[in-house]
Amino acid sequence: MNTVAPKLSIVLVTGFSGAGKNAILRALEDLGFETIDNPPLATLEDLAGRAEKNLAICVDARSRGFSAEAVLTTLEHLRTRPSLNPSLVFATATPEVLLGRYSETRRRHPLAQSGPVAEGIALERTLTAPLAQAADVLIDTSNLPLARLRAIVEQNFGAGAPAMAISLVSFAYPGGLPPEADLVFDARFLRNPHYDPALRPLSGLDPEIGSFIEQDPDFAAYFKHIKDIVEFLLPRFVQEGKKYATICIGCTGGQHRSVYMIEKLKTCLGKAGWRVSVTHREAAKFEAARANQKLHAKE
């Protein structure tokens, strides 16, 4: 009986300097990948062709001969090889966050050795824009804890990972749309617990908030529409070869309505057999502050 050898995963990791590419590479190494950091760009295809196990290669503006077009051309060549399963992972973060990280480490930006860090960040954003658009997996580390970053990598490239990983994100509109979003739903028209003094200190993780939101006469119909369209689209995403889908729900503060709806959607998708992870962008900060207050109250 003939058996078909499994394809080797070839992961090209790229993105902004300071956005967490090394952390992604380490997470892949922990998953059993052989990892190579910053080889000459001209060697990528040969390295992938000689791979004997899953391989992750970090390529960025430091790489000799770097250009986004060259990386994309190499990726196209790798995709023609039946024994390989290549992917492009792009690590991103906001300019403000990147500036803060460089200020903390006091390191120079690789593209601004003799100038302001901000100039290097802007230049790198321009140079790598085609890669961000073409990425199979886009990871925004601006407000992403390391454990969550590793979970995203494991979902996409861990042993037994499903054909597509799903990330659910709650957010606040004043903080901007999550850049990695594939689908975005707006919960701002639903009744807002913020205006109830007893509910304001709570979050969408508290049952009182869920009960309050579900009393909105439009909630049930709206949530059903979201659930129906998501369940309709996800199988089509898989058919199109998507490896990662990010579904976002936003409200005004990112603490109540969006959090509750993301948690409810997680339960529905989990029951349907999808592997789901959740990030509460703004509420995570709120929950951390609340836990800290409780700790101090006990002291």
WONORGI-V597379 format. One record per pair of residues at least 12 apart in sequence whose ideal C-beta (glycine too) atoms are under 10 Angstrom apart, sorted by sequence separation. I is the first residue (numbers start at 1). GAP is how many residues later the second one is. D is the distance in whole Angstrom. If there is no record, write none. Layout:
i:gap:d
I:GAP:D
I:GAP:D
This chain:
i:gap:d
13:12:6
25:12:6
59:12:6
74:12:9
75:12:9
108:12:8
109:12:6
111:12:5
112:12:9
153:12:10
155:12:8
169:12:7
196:12:9
199:12:10
233:12:8
249:12:5
250:12:10
266:12:5
11:13:9
22:13:10
34:13:9
44:13:6
75:13:6
109:13:10
111:13:5
139:13:6
152:13:7
167:13:8
171:13:9
173:13:8
193:13:9
196:13:10
199:13:6
234:13:9
249:13:5
265:13:9
11:14:9
13:14:10
43:14:9
74:14:10
103:14:8
109:14:9
110:14:8
139:14:8
151:14:10
167:14:10
173:14:10
198:14:10
199:14:10
233:14:9
248:14:8
262:14:10
13:15:7
22:15:7
36:15:10
44:15:7
59:15:9
102:15:5
109:15:8
137:15:8
152:15:7
167:15:9
168:15:10
169:15:9
173:15:7
193:15:8
230:15:9
247:15:8
249:15:10
263:15:7
21:16:9
41:16:10
72:16:8
101:16:10
102:16:9
111:16:8
137:16:9
151:16:9
166:16:10
172:16:10
193:16:5
196:16:7
249:16:7
262:16:6
11:17:6
21:17:10
34:17:7
57:17:10
71:17:8
99:17:9
139:17:9
170:17:9
187:17:10
193:17:10
230:17:6
262:17:9
263:17:9
33:18:10
34:18:8
39:18:7
41:18:6
99:18:6
102:18:9
137:18:9
193:18:10
229:18:10
247:18:7
262:18:7
9:19:9
34:19:6
35:19:10
36:19:7
37:19:9
38:19:9
39:19:9
40:19:10
44:19:9
98:19:8
99:19:6
102:19:8
137:19:6
148:19:9
193:19:5
247:19:10
259:19:9
11:20:10
33:20:7
34:20:7
35:20:8
36:20:7
37:20:8
38:20:6
39:20:8
43:20:10
98:20:9
136:20:8
137:20:9
192:20:9
193:20:7
32:21:7
33:21:5
34:21:5
35:21:5
36:21:5
37:21:5
38:21:7
42:21:10
43:21:9
191:21:7
192:21:9
226:21:9
259:21:5
262:21:9
9:22:9
11:22:7
13:22:9
32:22:6
33:22:6
34:22:7
35:22:7
36:22:7
37:22:9
38:22:7
41:22:5
42:22:8
43:22:10
95:22:10
98:22:9
99:22:7
190:22:10
191:22:7
247:22:9
258:22:8
259:22:10
9:23:10
10:23:9
13:23:10
31:23:8
33:23:4
34:23:9
35:23:7
36:23:9
37:23:9
38:23:10
40:23:7
41:23:6
42:23:6
95:23:7
98:23:5
190:23:6
191:23:10
226:23:8
258:23:9
259:23:9
260:23:10
9:24:7
11:24:9
13:24:9
33:24:10
38:24:5
39:24:7
40:24:4
41:24:4
190:24:9
191:24:7
192:24:10
258:24:8
259:24:5
8:25:10
31:25:9
37:25:9
38:25:5
39:25:8
40:25:6
41:25:6
96:25:10
190:25:10
191:25:4
255:25:8
258:25:8
259:25:10
28:26:8
37:26:10
38:26:8
40:26:9
41:26:8
44:26:9
48:26:8
95:26:5
98:26:9
187:26:8
190:26:5
191:26:9
223:26:10
254:26:7
28:27:9
29:27:7
44:27:8
48:27:10
94:27:10
95:27:7
98:27:9
189:27:9
190:27:10
191:27:9
254:27:6
255:27:6
256:27:8
259:27:9
28:28:4
38:28:9
42:28:8
45:28:9
49:28:9
93:28:10
137:28:8
139:28:9
143:28:10
152:28:10
190:28:7
191:28:8
254:28:3
255:28:5
259:28:9
27:29:9
28:29:10
41:29:5
44:29:10
45:29:5
48:29:9
49:29:8
55:29:9
59:29:10
140:29:9
187:29:10
189:29:7
190:29:6
245:29:9
247:29:9
253:29:7
254:29:6
26:30:10
28:30:10
41:30:7
44:30:5
45:30:10
48:30:5
95:30:8
137:30:10
253:30:9
254:30:9
255:30:9
256:30:10
25:31:6
43:31:10
44:31:9
54:31:9
55:31:10
56:31:9
58:31:9
60:31:9
246:31:10
248:31:9
250:31:9
251:31:9
254:31:9
255:31:5
12:32:7
24:32:8
25:32:9
42:32:9
45:32:6
49:32:7
51:32:9
143:32:9
187:32:9
190:32:7
250:32:10
254:32:8
255:32:9
25:33:5
41:33:7
44:33:9
45:33:7
48:33:8
51:33:8
56:33:8
58:33:10
92:33:9
142:33:10
170:33:10
189:33:8
190:33:10
246:33:9
248:33:9
253:33:9
10:34:9
24:34:8
44:34:8
49:34:9
142:34:10
170:34:7
10:35:10
48:35:10
49:35:8
143:35:10
187:35:8
226:35:7
230:35:7
234:35:8
12:36:9
22:36:7
45:36:9
48:36:6
92:36:9
142:36:9
186:36:10
187:36:9
10:37:9
21:37:5
142:37:9
185:37:8
223:37:10
227:37:9
231:37:8
10:38:5
21:38:9
48:38:7
90:38:8
140:38:7
185:38:9
213:38:10
219:38:9
223:38:7
226:38:9
227:38:7
230:38:8
231:38:8
234:38:9
10:39:9
21:39:6
140:39:5
187:39:9
222:39:9
226:39:7
230:39:7
8:40:8
92:40:6
101:40:9
138:40:10
140:40:5
185:40:9
234:40:7
10:41:7
19:41:10
90:41:6
91:41:10
138:41:7
139:41:7
140:41:10
185:41:5
216:41:9
219:41:10
223:41:7
227:41:6
231:41:7
9:42:9
89:42:10
90:42:5
100:42:10
138:42:5
219:42:9
223:42:8
226:42:9
227:42:9
230:42:10
8:43:5
11:43:8
12:43:10
13:43:6
14:43:9
15:43:9
17:43:7
88:43:7
90:43:9
92:43:9
97:43:9
98:43:10
137:43:9
138:43:10
183:43:9
213:43:7
231:43:9
8:44:8
9:44:9
10:44:8
11:44:7
12:44:8
13:44:7
14:44:7
15:44:10
16:44:8
17:44:7
88:44:10
90:44:8
91:44:9
97:44:8
98:44:9
138:44:10
185:44:9
212:44:8
213:44:6
230:44:9
8:45:7
9:45:4
10:45:5
11:45:4
12:45:6
13:45:5
14:45:5
15:45:7
16:45:9
17:45:8
90:45:4
97:45:5
135:45:9
185:45:9
204:45:10
212:45:9
219:45:10
223:45:9
227:45:9
8:46:6
9:46:7
10:46:8
11:46:7
12:46:8
13:46:7
14:46:5
15:46:10
88:46:6
89:46:6
90:46:9
91:46:9
92:46:6
93:46:9
94:46:8
96:46:8
97:46:8
183:46:8
209:46:9
210:46:9
213:46:10
214:46:9
7:47:10
8:47:7
9:47:8
10:47:7
11:47:9
12:47:6
13:47:8
14:47:9
88:47:5
89:47:7
90:47:7
91:47:8
92:47:7
93:47:6
94:47:10
95:47:10
97:47:10
132:47:9
183:47:7
204:47:9
209:47:5
210:47:10
213:47:5
6:48:10
61:48:9
62:48:5
87:48:9
88:48:5
89:48:5
90:48:5
91:48:5
92:48:5
93:48:5
94:48:5
132:48:10
209:48:8
212:48:9
213:48:8
14:49:9
61:49:6
62:49:9
87:49:5
88:49:8
89:49:8
90:49:7
91:49:8
92:49:7
93:49:5
94:49:9
210:49:10
211:49:10
60:50:8
61:50:5
86:50:9
87:50:7
88:50:9
89:50:7
90:50:9
91:50:6
92:50:8
93:50:9
183:50:7
203:50:10
204:50:9
205:50:10
206:50:9
209:50:8
210:50:5
214:50:9
60:51:10
93:51:9
182:51:9
183:51:10
203:51:10
204:51:7
205:51:10
209:51:6
210:51:9
213:51:9
14:52:9
203:52:5
204:52:5
91:53:10
200:53:9
202:53:8
203:53:7
204:53:7
206:53:9
207:53:9
210:53:8
14:54:9
183:54:10
201:54:10
202:54:7
204:54:7
205:54:6
206:54:9
209:54:10
210:54:8
182:55:8
200:55:9
204:55:3
205:55:8
75:56:9
200:56:9
203:56:6
204:56:3
14:57:7
71:57:9
194:57:9
199:57:8
202:57:10
203:57:8
204:57:7
68:58:10
72:58:6
76:58:10
91:58:9
193:58:10
194:58:7
204:58:8
205:58:7
12:59:7
61:59:9
68:59:6
71:59:8
72:59:7
75:59:8
192:59:8
194:59:6
204:59:6
12:60:10
67:60:8
68:60:6
71:60:6
182:60:8
192:60:7
193:60:10
196:60:10
204:60:9
28:61:9
66:61:8
67:61:10
68:61:7
69:61:7
72:61:10
75:61:9
190:61:8
192:61:8
194:61:8
12:62:8
61:62:8
66:62:9
68:62:4
69:62:10
72:62:6
168:62:10
182:62:8
183:62:8
184:62:9
185:62:8
186:62:10
187:62:6
188:62:7
189:62:9
193:62:8
194:62:6
12:63:6
61:63:5
67:63:9
68:63:5
71:63:9
89:63:10
182:63:5
183:63:8
184:63:8
185:63:7
186:63:8
187:63:7
188:63:5
193:63:5
194:63:9
10:64:10
25:64:10
60:64:8
67:64:10
68:64:9
89:64:8
166:64:9
180:64:8
181:64:10
182:64:5
183:64:5
184:64:5
185:64:5
186:64:6
187:64:4
188:64:6
192:64:7
193:64:7
10:65:9
24:65:6
68:65:9
180:65:10
181:65:5
182:65:7
183:65:7
184:65:8
185:65:8
186:65:8
187:65:9
188:65:10
191:65:10
192:65:7
12:66:8
24:66:10
25:66:10
61:66:6
68:66:8
180:66:5
181:66:8
182:66:8
183:66:9
184:66:7
190:66:9
191:66:8
24:67:6
60:67:9
61:67:7
89:67:8
179:67:9
181:67:4
187:67:10
190:67:5
193:67:9
10:68:6
21:68:9
23:68:8
60:68:8
89:68:9
166:68:7
178:68:7
180:68:9
189:68:9
190:68:10
10:69:10
21:69:9
22:69:9
87:69:8
178:69:10
181:69:9
187:69:9
188:69:8
21:70:5
87:70:8
164:70:7
178:70:5
187:70:4
188:70:9
190:70:9
10:71:9
19:71:9
20:71:5
60:71:9
164:71:9
166:71:9
177:71:7
186:71:10
187:71:5
190:71:8
19:72:4
20:72:9
38:72:10
59:72:9
163:72:10
178:72:8
186:72:9
187:72:9
8:73:9
10:73:10
15:73:10
18:73:9
19:73:6
20:73:7
164:73:6
177:73:7
185:73:9
187:73:9
7:74:9
10:74:5
11:74:9
12:74:7
13:74:9
14:74:7
15:74:8
16:74:9
17:74:9
19:74:4
163:74:9
164:74:5
176:74:10
187:74:6
7:75:8
8:75:6
9:75:8
10:75:7
11:75:8
12:75:7
13:75:8
14:75:7
15:75:5
16:75:6
18:75:7
19:75:10
163:75:5
164:75:10
175:75:9
187:75:9
205:75:8
7:76:6
8:76:6
9:76:5
10:76:4
11:76:5
12:76:5
13:76:5
14:76:6
15:76:3
16:76:6
17:76:10
162:76:9
163:76:9
164:76:10
174:76:10
185:76:8
204:76:8
5:77:10
6:77:9
7:77:6
8:77:7
9:77:8
10:77:7
11:77:8
12:77:7
13:77:8
14:77:7
15:77:6
16:77:6
164:77:9
165:77:10
167:77:7
168:77:10
169:77:6
171:77:6
173:77:5
185:77:10
203:77:8
4:78:10
5:78:7
7:78:4
8:78:9
9:78:7
10:78:10
11:78:6
12:78:9
13:78:7
15:78:8
16:78:10
19:78:8
163:78:9
164:78:6
165:78:7
166:78:8
167:78:7
168:78:8
169:78:7
170:78:7
171:78:8
172:78:7
173:78:7
174:78:7
175:78:10
205:78:7
4:79:10
6:79:9
7:79:9
16:79:9
18:79:8
19:79:7
163:79:9
164:79:6
165:79:5
166:79:5
167:79:5
168:79:5
169:79:4
170:79:6
171:79:5
172:79:7
173:79:6
174:79:8
175:79:7
203:79:10
204:79:7
18:80:5
163:80:7
164:80:7
165:80:8
166:80:8
167:80:7
168:80:8
169:80:8
170:80:7
171:80:8
172:80:6
173:80:9
174:80:8
185:80:9
203:80:5
16:81:10
17:81:8
18:81:9
20:81:9
162:81:9
164:81:6
165:81:9
166:81:7
167:81:9
168:81:8
169:81:9
170:81:8
172:81:5
173:81:8
203:81:10
205:81:10
16:82:6
18:82:9
19:82:9
94:82:8
161:82:9
172:82:3
204:82:10
205:82:7
18:83:5
171:83:5
172:83:8
203:83:6
17:84:9
18:84:6
170:84:6
202:84:10
203:84:6
17:85:9
94:85:9
169:85:10
170:85:9
173:85:9
201:85:9
18:86:10
93:86:10
157:86:9
170:86:9
172:86:8
18:87:8
92:87:6
156:87:6
170:87:9
171:87:6
203:87:8
92:88:8
155:88:10
156:88:6
170:88:4
171:88:10
202:88:9
18:89:8
155:89:8
169:89:9
170:89:5
201:89:8
17:90:9
90:90:9
170:90:9
17:91:10
18:91:8
170:91:7
171:91:9
17:92:6
18:92:10
152:92:8
170:92:4
201:92:10
16:93:10
17:93:6
168:93:9
169:93:7
170:93:8
17:94:8
152:94:10
168:94:5
17:95:10
168:95:8
170:95:10
56:97:10
168:97:6
168:98:6
18:99:9
166:99:10
17:100:10
166:100:9
56:101:8
168:101:8
178:101:9
18:102:10
19:102:10
17:103:7
18:103:8
54:103:8
166:103:6
178:103:7
16:104:10
17:104:8
166:104:10
16:105:7
19:105:10
54:105:10
136:105:9
137:105:10
139:105:9
176:105:10
18:106:9
136:106:8
137:106:6
138:106:8
140:106:9
175:106:7
17:107:6
136:107:5
137:107:5
139:107:10
175:107:6
16:108:6
136:108:7
138:108:8
166:108:5
168:108:6
169:108:9
170:108:8
171:108:9
174:108:9
15:109:9
16:109:7
135:109:9
137:109:10
165:109:9
166:109:7
167:109:8
168:109:7
169:109:8
170:109:8
171:109:8
172:109:7
164:110:8
165:110:6
166:110:5
167:110:5
168:110:5
169:110:5
170:110:5
171:110:4
172:110:5
17:111:10
162:111:9
164:111:9
165:111:8
166:111:7
167:111:8
168:111:7
169:111:8
170:111:6
171:111:6
172:111:9
16:112:7
162:112:8
163:112:10
165:112:7
166:112:10
167:112:7
168:112:9
169:112:6
170:112:7
171:112:9
15:113:7
24:113:9
162:113:5
170:113:6
14:114:7
161:114:8
170:114:9
24:115:7
160:115:10
15:116:8
16:116:9
23:116:10
14:117:5
15:117:8
24:117:9
14:118:9
21:118:10
23:118:8
12:119:9
20:119:7
27:119:9
31:119:9
15:120:8
19:120:8
20:120:10
21:120:9
26:120:10
30:120:8
33:120:10
155:120:7
14:121:8
19:121:8
20:121:4
23:121:10
155:121:9
19:122:5
20:122:10
27:122:7
28:122:10
31:122:7
155:122:6
12:123:9
15:123:9
18:123:9
19:123:9
23:123:6
26:123:10
27:123:5
30:123:9
31:123:7
154:123:9
12:124:9
13:124:9
15:124:8
20:124:8
26:124:9
27:124:9
30:124:9
33:124:7
11:125:9
15:125:10
16:125:9
19:125:10
24:125:7
27:125:9
28:125:6
31:125:10
32:125:9
152:125:7
11:126:9
13:126:10
15:126:9
20:126:8
23:126:6
24:126:9
27:126:4
28:126:9
31:126:6
32:126:9
151:126:6
23:127:8
26:127:9
27:127:7
31:127:6
32:127:8
152:127:9
24:128:9
25:128:9
28:128:10
30:128:10
31:128:7
151:128:9
20:129:6
24:129:6
28:129:6
148:129:8
23:130:9
27:130:8
28:130:10
31:130:10
148:130:9
27:131:9
148:131:6
24:133:10
145:134:9
144:135:7
143:136:8
148:136:9
144:137:9
143:138:6
140:139:10
142:139:9
143:139:8
145:139:8
13:140:10
144:140:10
140:141:9
143:141:7
11:142:9
143:142:8
145:143:10
11:145:9
11:146:6
9:147:10
9:148:6
9:152:10
89:154:10
89:155:9
87:156:7
87:157:9
85:158:10
